[in-house]
Amino acid sequence: MADTDSPLKQLFSAFISDFAAWLLQADVRDAHPLNIELPAEMLAADQVFHVTLADESTLVLHIEFQGRTSHQPMEWRMLEYMTRLAYTHRLNLRSVVIYIGRGAGAGDTGHYQVNGPDGTPTLAWQYGVIRLWQMRAEELLAVGRPALLALIGQTQIETPETVLPEVVARMQSVPDTEMRGRLLAALTALIPEEEIIAMVERSGEQAVRADR
């Protein structure tokens, strides 16, 4: 997780409107970062954004990236993050955990509650759970947003010889040179297998030759 944490945060920060639209399943008009340091005891979330949707409604989008191990059970960490974010910003809140690495978050349902003595819920909380390692690469291709394709290396790529050239071609179609470079850099940084990285590089070289 340490190897992917920084590339993931940089990727989401650079393309937050695309990722917010994906995570919220809504049209996003604007998104900008908020302070990740929460009040009371020192506690820092991974990423927090103020999001304005197309209908002008606003909310806080909170994203955590998690590998196979966590010092504290994720549901209790999320409860602490969520209560502090709700108290600090007093806005609607959407929290999502994105699990990286095979097996990470396998038992996390994202729905939890604490009951009173009579069995009725005293406290309930929920958050979104995305296990990239369970997703098929084609699912991200179907979303139609080039920024999400940088996550492909963390998904299940059953036919890399077909998928990777398509991923590179879509990234190459991004008109902004700087954004295109960031996407390609994030793509290779988030691929754990050297063989897959080599295939991406070959696809990129072929795309450049085809444009000449």
Buried (B, 14 or more C-beta within 10 A) or exposed (E): BEEBBEBBBBBBBBBBBBBBBBBBEBEBBBBEEBEBEBEEEEEEBBBBBBBBBEEEEEBBBBBBBBBBEBEEEBBEBBBBBBBBBBEBBEEEBBBBBBBBBBEBBEEBEBEBEEEEEEEEEEEEBBBBBBBBBBBEBBBBBEEEBBBBBBBBBBBBBEEBEEBBBBBBBBBBEBEEEEBBEBBBBBBBBBBEEEEBBEBBBEBBEEBEEEEE
